[in-house]
Amino acid sequence: LPFMISGKYNIAMLNKESEAYRHFLFYLVGLFLFNIFVINTGIVVFGQDKTQLTNINRVFMVDPKYSDSWDPMFRSLRVFFEGEDPTIYQKVFFNQKHKFQYPPTSLVIVDVLRKIFDPRELTGTVIDWISWFCLWGTILFSIMIFFDACHLYFPENCLSTWVKIGLAVLLALSGLTFYPINRAFFLGQIQIWLDLFFAISLWLWLKNKESGSSVFLGLMSVIKPQMGLFVIWGLLRKRWKFCAGIVGVVTVFLLTSLCRYGLPSHLKYLEVLSFIGQHGETYFPNQSVNGLMNRLLFNGNNLEWDAWHFAPENVFVRVITIVTSILLLFFAFAFNHKSTKEGWLSFATAGLVFTLASPVAWEHHYGILFPIFALVIPKVWQMRNEWKSGPFLAFLAYILTANFYLFLNRLADTPWNFLQSYLFFGALLVLGILVKLQVLDGKLTPQA
């Protein structure tokens, strides 16, 4: 009799969990289909904007319209090896006004590619295909993160093979239409590589493979230095192997870069960072505190890309940028740092904060949000009884960050131009969701 009662109880619980999972599937399908078809159709039909369609078409053609990252990188190498400027940045950045903002360590990657492939084919063929695979790789690893997250919160036998296939196709379409991702490819941005590195790193962290995760964060750091802040984040959590992995990768690239390009170029790069921090960008795709404040004060060019100038220096904007960046970073380091439980939500929080805290955070820099959504949405649904508004807020955050709302640029010359920062606000909402989930999960430890 006890076994029979126990069996009936288990069957009842399984049926209850299966029903909850079916409701979750309806929510998920509704979210992605609503975004793919309703929102995007509305933007094209009523907003008369085909930006998304153009971006996606370029993906299928394997043909980015621009070479936004690669042209400045190749130009910088040419300037250095032809003996025009041993510091690289004095001529390229300060004199010629090209916005080459990557550290010298990033040039090692291009330098290696030049040795392997014909330089004439790199930007036209090789790099385009690598970027194309990175885009689909980001989507693939986001799908893997999603299914792994689902297995944490729902019975594994609730997922039939056909349901898995259907969800994978739906997630792939959602990734393809996720604006920061397809925009990075369209622009010819190395950010699409970083999206893949972050997705792999997050997936490995989810699988408790910290050493592997740190390698990809190290690769991110040699291109985007702020991701090196994960070392501080890891040290505060006593993740020694994780920190060693990041430092190890960065050290290899840094020593190679110093030997290859010399110390002056690395010292000059510090001046570049200082200059960018003093000015920032007003152009509306800059979805950061700096961009928001510059636009609110009508300080610089909002609607047209200026390839040669940054925003005029403004002391008030600079102070607000510094203060908010410090606060965000302090929060990322201190929040929940004493927890001994799983840290994938904290990991995602840190990655997002390191992007939000930058003075220049372009739309395409938020491609890392797609794998974060893949991690967060199943957790939000699991906590829906404790946080009833969670699924709606996740829905809203996705709608804000996955799309391009060009019609809001009509507000550029009005006090309402803060609405142009919709992606930034959406990212802040994702940050709030990550924090709330950790609090609800009992992972928040009171700080002394």
N, C-alpha and C positions, 0 to 999 in steps of 0.2 A: 504493500500500500504506500509506504513512503516513497518508493521509486516511482510509482504511478503518479503520485501527487507532484513529485519533483519534475517528472517528465512533462506533465500537463502545464506546470508553471513555466518551464523552459520554452515550451511551444507557444504559450501565450505571450511570453516576453519577446520571442522571436517574431511573432506576428505583429506585435506592437512596434518593434523596431523596424520591421519591413514596411509597415504603413508609414512610419515617420520618414523612412528613406524614399518612399514613393512621393510623399509631399515635397521632399527636398528636390527630387528630380523635376517635379513640376515647376518649382521655384527657379531652378537652374535653367531649364529650357526656356521658361518665360523670360528670364533676365537676358540671356544671350540672343534669343530670337527677337525680342523687343528692341534690343540695341542694334542688331544687324539689319533688321528690315524696317522697323518703324522709325527709329531715330535717324538712321542713315538715309532712308528714303525721304524723310521730311527735310533733311538738310539739302538734299539734291533738288527736290521738287519745289519746296517753299523758300529755301535759302538760296537757291540758284548757285550752289557751290559744288563743284565736282572734284575738289581736292582729294578726298578719300579715294574716289574712283581712279583718279590719275595715279595716285601712289600705288594702289593695288595693281593697276595695269603694268606699271614699271616692274613690280615684283615678278609678274608672270613673264614679262619680256626679258628678265634678268638684265635690266638696263637702267641703273640709276641715272637721274637727269644731271646730277652734279657730282663733283668729286670734292666735297666740302672739307673732308679731313686730309685726303691724300695729296692734293695739289700743294698745300702749304708744307706738308712733310717732305715731299720730293724737292720742293724749292729750297727748303732749309738745308737738306743734304747737299744740294748742288752748290749753294752759297759757301758751305763749309769746305767741301772737297776741292773747290776751285780756288780756294785761298782768299775769297772776298771778305770773309769776316770770321775770325776764330771764335767769336762769342755766339755766332748764328743769329741771336735775337736782336742785336743792335741794328743790323741791316734789315732783316726780314720783318721784325715786329715794330721797332721804333722808327726806322727810316722809311722803309717801303710801305709801312702801315698794314701789312698782311697780318691777319688775326691768327697767327700760329700760337696756340695757347697750351700745347702739350709739352711735357718735360723732355729733356734730351734722351732719357731712357726709352721713350716711345719710339725714337728713331732707330733703335736697334732692330726692332721688328721689321721696319721697312728696309733697313740695310741688309738684313738676312734675305728678305724676299728678292732684293735686287741681285743678290749673288746666285740665287736658285733659278730665277726666271729672267727672261729677256725684259729689260726695263720698259721697252715699247709696248709690251703686252700686259704689264702689270695693272695699270689703272683701267685699261679698256676691257680686259678679259679676266685675268687671274683674280684680282681683288674683288671684282663684281661677283664672280662665282663664289668666292670664299664668303663674302657678305651675304649672298643668297642662302648658302648653307647655314650660316649663323642665324639668319632669321628663322628658318624652319627648325633649326636646332633649339632655339629659344622656345619655340612653340612646343616642340617635342618634350623637352625637359619640364616645361610648365604642366603639360598633360600628365607626366609621370609624377610630379609633385602633387597634382590634384588627386590622383588615384591613391597615392600613398597616404594623403591626408584623410581621404574617405575611409580607408581601411582602419584608421585610428579611431574613428567615431561611429562607424556603422558596421553591422555584420557583413563579413566578406561574401557570404552566400546570397546576399541581397543583389549582388551585381551579376547578372547573366552576361554571357559573352556578347550578345547582340546589344545589350544596354551599354556595355563598355565601348563597343565599336561606335555606336551612335553618339555617345558622349565625346569620344575622341574626335570624331568628325566635327561636332559642334564646337568643341574647344579650338580645333585647328582653324575653323572659320572665324571664330572670335579673335584668335591671335592675329590672323591675317588682317582683320579690320580694326585692330587695336592701333589707334592713330600714332602714338609715340614710336611703335615698332615699325610700321610701314613707312613713316616719315623719315626715320633714320636711314632706311635703305634708299629711299627716293633721293635724299640729299647726298648720298655717298659718304656716310658718317661711320667712323670707326666705333661709334657708340653701339652699333648693331653687334659688334664683336663682344663688347662689354655686357650687353644684355644676355648673351649666351653664357659668358663666364659667370655672371651672377646667378643665372638660373641653375647652372651645373653646381655652383658652390652651395646654393640653398638646398638643392636636392641631396647633395652629399652630406650636408649638415643634418638634414632630416633623417638620413640613414646612419647617423652617428659615425660618419667618416670624416672627422675633423681635419686630419692631415691633408686629405685630398681636397677638401673644401678650401683650406688655406692656400693651396697652390693656385687656384683660380682667382682668389682674392688678391694674391700677389701679382698675378698677371694684370688684373684690373688696376692695381696700384701704380704700376710702371707707366700706365697711360693716363690714369686719373688719380693723382696723388691723394686726394681726400679719402679714397677708399683704404689707404694705409692706416687710417684712424681705427680700423678694426683691430689693430695691434693693441691700442689702449683699451678698447672694449674687451678684448680677450684677456689682457693682463688683469683687469679688475675682476674677472670671473675665473682667474687661475687656470685658463686654458693654455697651458704652456706649449704643448705640441702645435696647437693651432697658431699661436703667435710666432713660433719658430719657423713654421712653414711660410708664412707671409714674409717675414724678415729674410729668410733664405732666398726666396725667389727675387725679392727686390734687390738684395745684395748682389746677386749674380748679374742682374741687369745694370745696376749702378756701377759696378766695377768695370763691366764691359763698356758702358757708356763713357766713363771717365777715361779709360784707355783709348777709346776710339775718337772722342770729341773734345777731350781736355776739360780741365777744371773751369776755365773762364765761361764756357757755355752754361755750366750748371749754376754758377754764381749769378750770371746775367738773368737766368730764368727766375730767380728770386725777385728781381726787379720787375719782371713781367707780371708775376703774381701780385706784387704790391700795386702796380698800375691798374690792373683789372679790379682789384679790391677797392681802389679809390674811385673808380668811375662806374663800373658795371655797364649794363645795357638797358636802354629804354624800350627797344623794339619788342612788340607784344609777345613773341614766342618765349621771351625770358620769363619763365614762370617761377619767380623767386621773390623774396621780400624786397630785394634791390629793384627788380623790375617793377613790382607793384608800386613802390614809393616813387620811383622816377616817373612813372606814368601819372600818378596822382598829382605830382607837382608840375606836370607838363615839361619835364626836364629832358629834352632831347626828342629824337625821332621815334614816334610810336608805331607808325604804320608801314614804313619803308625800310628795308634792310640797307644799312650803310656799311659797306665792306671795309671802309677805311677809318672809321672813327667810332669811339665809344661814347657813352653818355657824358655830358659835361660834368665836371666834378661838383658835387653838392655836399657840403659838410653834414647837413641834417640827414640826407640819405645814407651817407657813409656811416654815421654814428648808429642809426637804426639798423643798418645791415650788420655791423659788427656786434651790437648788443644781442640781436635776435640769433645770430649765428652761434655766439657763445652760449646762450641759453639753450638752444637746441642741442648743441654738442654735449653740454653738461647733463642734460636730461638723458640723452642716449647712453652716456657712460654710467650715470648713477642709477637710472631706473632699473629696479629688479636685479641689481648686480650680485646680490647675495643668494639668489635662488640656486638650489642644487638640482632642480628639476630640468626637464627638457627645455632647450632654449631656442627653438626655431622661431617662435614669435618675437623674441627679443632680438634674434639675428636679423629678421626682416625689418624690425623697427630701426635698428642701427643703419642698415643699408639705405633705408628711405631717408632718415635724418641726415646722413652725410650728403645726400643729394639736395634736400631742402635747404640746408645751411649754406650752400654755395651762393656767392653773389650773382653768378650767372648759371642758371639751370634751364637750359632750353627744353622745349616740348619733348624732343626726342630723348632727352636724358631720363625721362620717366618710363622708358620701356621696361625697366626693372619692376614696375608695378604689376605687369601681367603674371609673372610667376608668384608674386606676393598675393595677388587675388586668388590664384590657384590654391594657395596654402590657407588663406583666410576664410574664404566662402564656406567650405565645409565646417569649419570651426564655429563660424557665426551661426550657422543653422543648428549645430549641436547645442549651442547656448541660448537658443531662442526662447526657452521658457524663463530663464533668468534675465534675459535682455530682449524683450519683445520687439523693440524698435530696431534691433540689430540687423535683421535681414533687409529691412527697408533702407537703412543707412548704407549698407554694403551695396545695394542696388543703386542708390543715388551716387555713391562714390565712383562706381564703375561707369555710369552714364556720363559723369563729369570728366573722367580721365581718359576714356576710350575714344573720344570723338573730337572733331575740330568744328568749333562754332564761329565761323567767320563773320556772321551777321552781327556779332557783339562788337566788332570793330567800328560800327557806326557810333558807338559811345566814346570813341577815342578822345574827342575834343570836349567831353562833358565830365562833370564830377562823378558820373557813373562808370567811368572807365575801369574802376576796380573790378568790374564784372569780366573784363578781359582776362583776369587772372583765375578763371574758372578751374583750370587744370591744377593750379597751385592750391586752391581751396579744396579741390577733390583729393589731392595728395595729403593735405592736412587732415581731411576726414578719414582717410585710410590710416593715418598715424593714430588718430583718436580711437579708431576701431581696434587697432593692434594693442593699444594700451588698455582699453576696456576689457578685451578678451583675457589679457594677462591678469588683470585685477579679479575678474570673475573666476578665473582658473585657480585662484589662490596662490599665484606666483609672486605677488607683490610683497616684498619684505620691508617693514618700516625701517627707515634709515635713521642713523643716530644723528 
